[in-house]
Structure formats: structure tokens, C-alpha cells
Amino acid sequence: MTFNIIRSARAVLHVKDLDASRTFYEALGFVETESDDEHIYYRGLEEHNHHSLLLKKGDEASVEVISYKVMSEADLDQLASLFDRKGYKVKWVEAGAQKAIGRSFRVQDVSGIPVEFFSKMDTVDRMLQRYDQYRGARVQRIDHFNCMVSDVQKAYDFYTEELGFKCSEYTSSDDEAIWAAWLHRKPSVHDVAFMNGDGPRLHHIGFWLSDQLSLIHACDVLASMGYVDSIERGPGRHGLSNAFFLYLRDPDGHRIELYNGDYLTSDPDFKPIRWDINDPMRQTFWGHEAPDRWFNEASLVQNVYTGKTLPLQEPTLKKKKPTFII
């Protein structure tokens, strides 16, 4: 590998009602960098890049792309060359074609997920110590993506062998078939996770909070504003990753995770942690179950060339009840 992917960096979601989305995301404490009639650019309080979440007005709710930041323009070119050599059709987007982002490229990955890579994004004032501006969940930064795919093993192999991701934790059955995997580039539990299911779809976007009370305060804020039905799962603690979590659904059904409390994975001798698929503590350390819609619902993703949502493929591994992912 001759390129350096740094971290998960942003997501672009299509929503049907920008005003409804603004009310919801402002309640969570996202910082609005700028907006117009068709777009809202959000970031967390800690983030110095222009945005980590872009909402676009669209006819249907879907995912345009999820993005990773690379170290340099040279890394970008080398990464694009890899996809070309492997037979993936790369779509270049020139600098200036997207607000705040330099030259980038998009590609449908091995599972059909629309991914984007870039090295440059405009910077803005960091709000970390503007405590007078803290609201809602006091969202700090983007942390990870979670993708539902039809073949987890195939995604795992491509991201670890070709893109240089490392595995922190995984779920497997007695025959060692991988049902879910948590992969990282930054030194935390994951930048992306893959779960077994009808795919390709985006299950959720995880955003990092500085403390657990921020999750609880977010519940109070949302409930007081009439968003009780948006609180899908939690607060709770995962067995996988040890993280404290809260899962929410925005007005278009996109799933957002508020996330705190995982651990460092930077040691070169760190070994991936295996969880048995039948261990109930893997999904929730405290034992409570996820709602059924958790296993079945996720956001459709777009074709990077046509903008049309992709059809779903059934998973290669079958189980009576779908596996859990975080």
C-alpha cells in the first residue's frame, strides 16, 4: 500500500424537507457552517474542516456518498490508480465542483457502497472551547460509518488487503464465517463497520460526544421537542467496542448514532477481538434487545454516476434473525 487513508470524514444525505432536518440537527447541537435553499453544511464543535455532514434537498431520502480523507494529493492519485487496476470505474470531481472540497473521486466499492476520497477541505473556526455555543448533545466530530452489505467477508477482504484498514473486533459463527466486522484507519475502534444484510445500504453514521451525560441530555431535549419517536435505541452500552450509544432517526429515517467511550487501537500488537454470534452481550452489554426495525431498516444508497438508488441484494449468510452491528 502506497497511500494513506486518514479517517472517515463526511457523509452526504438527501432529505426531502430541509427545514424539518434543520430543526432536528440543530436540536442535537450540530454547528451550521453555511446553507442555501438546497444545502445545509454541518460540523461538530471540535471540527476545523468546513463540514462533516451535508444535507441536500432531494425527492427521496438516500445516501449520495460517504467520504474518507487521505493525507495528500499524491495519496489520492495512488488510491484512484488502485481502483482502476482492480476494475472499478472511478469518477473524478474537480476542485470547485463541490463547495469547500478540493479535487476528489467517487467510486462504487466492492459492496456497491458509494465512497469518495479527498485530501483537501476548507477550514473554519473550531468551536471546541466556545462552551457558550454548546447545545443538545454537544456533538464533537464524525466518528464512523456502518454499512449493511450482502457479503461481509468480501468487504472485509478488500478493505483490509487493498485499502489498509485494520480490524478491531468481529462477529463470527462456529464455522468462522464473518457476520460483522469493525475496521479502522484512525486509532479507535472503527472508521467503518460492515454488517450482514440486504445491501448495499448505509445503516448509520456515528458521531462522537465528549461524555455520556451529553447522550442523556440529548434524550431530554428531543423528548421536550416532541421527537420521542426519533429515539430508536438506547442509551446503553455495547459489548462490542465498549461504547456508550444512542440511536436516533432523523425526519427522513436516516439513522444517527451518538457515540462515546470506545478505546485505543494504535498498538502494532493489538489483536482483533472475536465475538460469537450467539453471545447476547455482544450487542448490548446490559442485555436489552434492539427493536426489530433495527435489523431491517437502513438508508438506500445512490449510484455515483446516475444518482439513482441501487437495488438490494440478499445476504450470502442467512440467519433467522439478522445479526447486530454497532
C-alpha positions in Angstrom: 0.0 0.0 0.0 1.5 3.3 -1.1 -1.3 5.7 0.1 -2.6 6.9 3.4 -6.3 7.0 4.2 -6.6 9.1 7.4 -10.2 8.7 8.6 -13.9 8.8 7.9 -14.6 12.4 7.0 -18.1 13.3 5.9 -21.5 12.0 4.6 -23.8 13.4 2.0 -27.5 12.7 2.7 -30.5 13.6 0.6 -33.5 14.7 2.6 -37.0 15.8 1.5 -37.5 18.8 3.8 -34.5 20.9 4.7 -36.4 22.9 7.3 -37.5 19.8 9.2 -34.0 18.5 9.1 -32.5 21.8 10.3 -34.8 21.7 13.4 -33.7 18.2 14.2 -30.0 18.5 13.7 -29.8 21.9 15.5 -31.6 20.2 18.5 -28.6 17.8 18.6 -26.1 20.6 18.7 -24.6 20.4 15.2 -22.9 23.6 14.1 -24.2 25.0 10.8 -21.3 26.3 8.8 -23.5 27.6 6.0 -26.6 26.9 3.9 -28.7 27.8 1.0 -32.1 26.7 -0.4 -30.7 23.3 -1.4 -28.0 22.5 1.1 -27.0 22.6 4.8 -23.4 22.1 5.8 -22.9 20.8 9.4 -19.9 20.1 11.5 -19.2 19.2 15.1 -17.8 21.5 17.8 -14.3 20.1 17.6 -14.0 20.0 13.8 -11.9 22.5 11.9 -12.9 21.3 8.5 -15.8 23.0 6.8 -18.3 20.2 7.3 -18.7 16.5 8.2 -22.4 16.2 7.3 -24.0 17.7 4.1 -27.8 17.6 3.8 -29.1 18.1 0.2 -32.7 18.6 -0.7 -34.0 15.7 -2.8 -37.1 13.9 -4.0 -36.3 10.9 -1.8 -34.2 10.1 1.2 -31.0 8.4 0.2 -27.2 8.5 0.6 -25.2 10.2 -2.1 -21.8 9.3 -0.8 -19.7 8.6 2.3 -16.2 10.2 2.3 -12.8 9.4 3.6 -9.9 11.9 3.9 -6.5 11.0 2.6 -3.1 12.5 3.5 -2.2 14.2 0.3 -2.9 14.7 -3.4 -0.4 12.0 -4.2 -2.3 9.6 -2.0 -5.4 10.5 -3.8 -3.9 9.7 -7.2 -2.4 6.4 -6.0 -5.6 5.3 -4.5 -7.5 6.1 -7.7 -4.9 4.0 -9.6 -5.6 1.1 -7.3 -9.3 1.2 -8.0 -8.6 1.5 -11.8 -6.3 -1.6 -11.7 -9.0 -3.6 -9.9 -11.6 -2.7 -12.5 -13.6 -0.2 -10.6 -14.9 2.8 -12.5 -13.6 6.0 -10.9 -15.5 9.3 -11.2 -13.2 12.3 -10.7 -14.7 15.5 -9.3 -12.6 18.6 -10.0 -11.8 21.2 -7.3 -14.5 23.8 -7.1 -17.3 21.5 -8.3 -18.2 20.9 -4.6 -18.3 23.6 -2.0 -15.3 23.5 0.3 -13.7 20.3 -1.1 -10.7 20.1 -3.4 -10.2 17.5 -6.1 -11.8 14.2 -5.2 -13.0 11.0 -6.8 -16.0 8.7 -6.2 -16.4 5.0 -6.8 -18.8 2.2 -6.0 -16.8 0.0 -3.7 -16.7 -3.8 -3.7 -20.1 -4.0 -1.9 -21.7 -1.2 -4.0 -21.4 1.5 -1.3 -20.8 4.9 -2.9 -17.5 6.2 -1.4 -15.5 9.3 -2.0 -11.9 10.2 -1.3 -10.4 13.7 -1.0 -7.3 15.3 0.6 -8.3 19.0 0.9 -11.3 20.7 2.6 -11.6 24.4 3.6 -11.0 25.1 7.3 -13.2 27.1 9.6 -13.1 28.3 13.2 -13.0 25.4 15.7 -15.7 25.7 18.3 -14.3 23.3 20.9 -13.9 25.9 23.7 -16.9 28.0 22.7 -18.8 26.5 25.6 -21.4 29.3 25.3 -22.4 27.7 22.0 -22.9 24.1 23.3 -26.4 22.8 22.7 -28.3 19.5 22.7 -25.8 16.5 22.5 -22.8 18.8 22.1 -21.7 16.8 19.0 -17.9 16.9 18.7 -17.0 15.1 15.5 -17.8 12.5 13.0 -16.6 9.1 14.0 -17.6 6.2 11.7 -19.9 4.7 9.1 -21.8 1.5 9.4 -22.8 -0.3 6.2 -25.2 -3.1 5.5 -23.7 -5.4 2.8 -24.6 -8.7 1.3 -21.1 -10.2 1.7 -19.2 -9.1 4.8 -16.2 -11.3 4.0 -15.8 -9.7 0.6 -15.9 -6.2 2.1 -13.5 -7.2 4.9 -11.0 -8.7 2.5 -11.0 -5.7 0.2 -10.7 -3.1 2.9 -8.0 -4.9 4.9 -6.0 -6.3 2.0 -6.3 -3.5 -0.6 -7.1 -0.3 1.4 -5.0 -0.9 4.5 -7.8 -0.9 7.1 -7.2 -2.9 10.4 -9.8 -5.0 12.2 -10.5 -4.2 15.9 -13.5 -6.5 16.5 -15.6 -9.0 14.6 -18.5 -11.4 15.0 -18.3 -14.9 13.6 -20.1 -18.2 13.9 -18.7 -21.6 14.9 -17.5 -22.2 11.3 -15.7 -18.8 11.5 -17.9 -17.2 8.9 -17.7 -13.4 9.4 -21.1 -11.8 10.1 -19.8 -8.4 11.0 -16.5 -6.5 11.2 -15.2 -3.2 12.7 -12.4 -1.7 10.7 -10.3 1.4 11.4 -7.7 3.8 10.0 -7.6 6.2 12.9 -6.6 4.7 16.2 -10.1 4.0 17.5 -12.4 1.0 17.2 -13.7 1.8 13.7 -14.0 4.2 10.8 -16.3 1.8 9.1 -18.2 -1.3 10.1 -19.8 -3.9 7.8 -22.9 -5.9 8.8 -24.6 -8.8 7.1 -27.9 -8.0 5.5 -29.7 -6.8 2.4 -27.3 -4.4 0.8 -25.8 -2.1 -0.2 -27.3 0.3 2.4 -26.0 2.8 5.0 -27.1 1.6 8.4 -25.9 4.7 10.4 -23.4 7.5 10.8 -21.7 7.7 14.2 -20.8 11.0 15.8 -18.5 11.3 18.8 -19.5 13.0 22.0 -17.2 14.0 24.8 -19.2 12.5 27.7 -22.1 10.1 28.4 -24.3 12.9 30.0 -24.4 14.5 26.6 -26.3 11.5 25.3 -28.8 11.6 28.2 -29.3 15.4 27.8 -30.0 14.8 24.1 -32.8 12.5 25.0 -34.3 15.1 27.3 -34.0 17.8 24.6 -35.6 15.6 21.9 -38.4 14.5 24.1 -39.2 18.1 25.1 -39.4 19.0 21.5 -41.8 16.1 20.5 -39.2 13.8 19.0 -39.9 10.8 21.2 -40.4 8.6 18.2 -37.0 9.6 16.9 -35.3 7.9 19.8 -34.9 4.4 18.4 -32.5 2.6 20.8 -30.6 3.4 24.0 -28.9 5.0 25.8 -26.9 1.8 26.5 -23.5 0.3 26.4 -22.3 -2.0 23.6 -20.3 -5.2 24.4 -18.7 -4.8 21.0 -16.4 -1.7 21.2 -17.5 -1.0 24.9 -19.0 2.3 23.6 -21.9 4.2 25.2 -24.6 4.7 22.5 -27.8 6.3 21.5 -29.5 5.7 18.1 -31.8 8.2 16.5 -33.8 8.5 13.3 -33.9 11.9 11.6 -37.1 13.2 9.9 -36.3 11.2 6.7 -35.4 8.0 8.6 -31.6 8.3 8.3 -30.1 6.7 11.4 -27.6 8.7 13.5 -25.6 7.2 16.4 -24.4 9.4 19.2 -21.3 7.6 20.5 -18.8 7.8 23.4 -16.4 5.6 25.2 -14.5 3.2 22.9 -10.8 2.5 23.2 -7.3 2.9 21.6 -6.3 0.5 18.8 -2.9 2.0 17.8 -0.5 -0.6 19.3 1.0 -2.7 16.5 0.5 -5.8 18.5 -3.2 -5.2 19.0 -5.2 -8.3 18.1 -8.8 -8.2 16.9 -11.4 -9.3 19.4 -13.8 -12.1 18.4 -17.4 -12.3 19.5 -19.5 -15.3 19.0 -22.7 -14.6 17.0 -24.8 -16.3 19.8 -23.3 -14.2 22.6 -26.1 -11.8 23.7 -23.7 -9.4 25.4 -22.0 -8.5 22.1 -24.9 -6.3 21.1 -25.8 -4.7 24.4 -23.7 -5.2 27.4 -26.6 -4.7 29.7 -28.8 -7.2 28.0 -31.7 -5.3 26.4 -32.6 -6.1 22.8 -32.8 -3.9 19.8 -36.1 -3.3 18.1 -36.9 -5.3 15.0 -36.7 -2.3 12.7 -33.1 -2.0 13.8 -32.3 -5.2 11.8 -34.4 -4.4 8.8 -34.2 -0.7 8.1 -31.4 1.3 6.6 -30.8 4.1 4.1 -30.7 3.3 0.4 -27.5 4.4 -1.5 -27.0 6.0 -4.9 -25.1 5.1 -8.0 -22.2 7.6 -8.2 -22.8 8.1 -12.0 -26.6 8.1 -12.3 -27.7 9.3 -8.9 -30.3 6.5 -8.8 -30.7 4.3 -5.8 -29.2 0.9 -6.1 -31.3 -2.3 -5.9 -30.7 -4.6 -2.9 -29.0 -8.0 -2.9 -29.8 -10.7 -0.4 -27.0 -11.6 2.1 -24.8 -14.6 1.4 -25.2 -15.7 5.1 -28.7 -16.5 6.3 -29.9 -16.5 9.9 -33.4 -16.5 11.4 -32.8 -13.1 13.0 -30.3 -10.7 11.4 -27.1 -10.1 13.3 -26.5 -7.0 15.4 -24.0 -4.3 14.4 -22.9 -1.1 16.1 
